[in-house]
């Protein structure tokens, strides 16, 4: 997330007392290099906020997602049939291991010291310059955010609020989004327990993140930052084998058995896979969202459109600001996010799948994300992976109804016979094969639905110790690594000068 320092220099936030908080919160300076990208950050936010506020259904979904309650947010990711089973199983206490796994994961979601460090103003402030104390250059002091009023759901009796006043009263800064971090943390946990619908679940998490923009409480870059943090924290937990064996696998078995039994009782098949196919949970009978906006320009009606919506939210329409076309970079431990989707693949093979499905380099926040900004997990979770006879990943085809692994049939082509020619030295960088300019992986016009990619060894990013620590320590370690990448020490001097 340290790339944000290229766009904004924060004033040091002093949390000593309410008086010092009020005198220092939400202040800083927009840098020349950040003026254009932060203007787009504002304009995209306003477009999404105004569209969402005008649609009562989406506005209400956004208010529900603001509650920090996965039991309300996640069920509809499974579609109306399995989502109902899931919600009832949780409410009735039939899924204790599943409930504990997701709840514990969500409780550990956090953005650490990033919010107070960056001290970025909330978009709905009446005056984002704090009376002229912040230099926003050409950015508007007031964005004209459409605030969405509280709503009481007559079916549940619950009142949902965006919490505008409480965010300001608590001096809660904008970057990165904590709600988005939570949404991805709980979503990725459930996707690990139910990988058959992982694509839909993680896309639902992206909607929850986008709903922070709908409410006008966060900017697109905040949401992108929250996604990065959420992925890194869950991957750190899943990199602990004892966590996988002691928590994940028992909960996965519990959830699959429960859903299968409910399906069988209602005549939807004898296995979970049969049920998913019967009710269309990975297709038109699954997660849907009819609302469109400036970023997600087509409704989510099936798996293919979910993949398209998710990829659009990975970049929020920003142009590439860094090096384009760089080799694939898979963060160390990221392969653990595929541990239940591809249990027969090795760690290296899972890394190759992630490399084959990631987006292009150079989008905002990529340079300091250790590779997390590029990871397109819904695409990877929907892949058909083809291995050669030696176990190398030779192609990845996304957008499949179910994840699968196949091995190429050996050929008798004499051109493949061994030769005495020496093999080229392996690269320590992963590569995605060259594509035409109009079909570049990061191009918004390119569809992620049917990707055929040949992969090579992949470069890891991150401290080697992270993959071998306990789950809690790993979560803290990964967040620390991301925050270390912010260049806090280097930027502190500039902040002190500004404050002085």
Buried (B, 14 or more C-beta within 10 A) or exposed (E): BBBBBBBBBBBBBBEEEEEEBEBBBBBBBBBEEBBBBBBBBBBBBBBBBBBBBEBEEBBBBBBBBBBBBBBBBBBBBBBBBBBBBBBBBBEEEBBEBBBEBBBBBBEBBBBBBBBBBBBBBBBBBEEBBBEEBBBBEEBEBEBEBBEBEEBEEEEEEBEBBBBBEEBBEEBBBBBBBBBBBBBBBBBBBBBBBBBBBBBBBBBBBBBBBBBBBBBBBBBBBBBBBBBBBBBBBBBBBBBBEEBBEEBBBBBBEBBBEBBBBBBBEEEBBEBBBBBBBBBBBBBEBBBBBEBBBBBBEEEBBBBBBBBBBBBBBBBBBBEBBBEEBBBBBBBBBBBBBBBBBBEEBEBBBBBBBBBBBBBBBBBBBBBBBBBBBBBBBBBBBBBBBBBEEEEBBBBBBBBBBBBEBEEEEEEEEEEEEEEEEEEEEEEEBBBBEEBEEEEBBBBBEBBBBEBEBBBBBBBBBBBEEBBEBBBBBBBBBBBBBBBBBBBBEEBEEBBEEBEE
